Amino acid sequence: LISPIASVAPAAVDFVIYMVLLVLVALYYLWQDGVLYMRIGPPLAVALLMSLLAVFSALSVIFWTCVLQTRHAETRFTLRYFMQFWMYLTPVFYPISIVPPEHRWIVYANPMASVVATFRWGVIGVGEVPVGPLMTSIAIAVAGMAAGIWFFSASESSTIDRL
């Protein structure tokens, strides 16, 4: 389990770099405009929790795919394109508010959509916290992690034998 968990380290370094840049940009706009666009206080703690939930969700996917990547080399290339496509389905570049309310359930079918929306609310105060979809995302992450650890543990010995 250590090797798949360690694969998250480069992304964690990127996250820290981007958060430092976010704080620097917020401080620049505070100096330039006199307005702090980043929220300080409990909502920022909620954003940190959403970051941890995103890492937790990523680890649950990693436990599933690392065995497949070891057995089938082409999984690595397929996964790269699938993850890019999944990123475009997640409302990172666009706010959920542009989606009509009757079609938002389609966006929230993606478990990361509510995590990103809550992170955006926690950092800059835009949007709202989608409580129902967020609880569903947490349940999916926990179930995916439990099943991923089980799958990894059950198949790691046979995968090592194939190497």
Secondary structure, 3 states (H helix, E strand, C coil): CHHHHHCCHHHHHHHHHHHHHHHHHHHHHHHHHCCCCCCCCHHHHHHHHHHHHHHHHHHHHHHHHHHHHHHCCHHHHHHHHHHHHHHHHCCCCCCHHHCCHHHHHHHCCCHHHHHHHHHHHHHHCCCCCCHHHHHHHHHHHHHHHHHHHHHHHHHHHHHHHHC
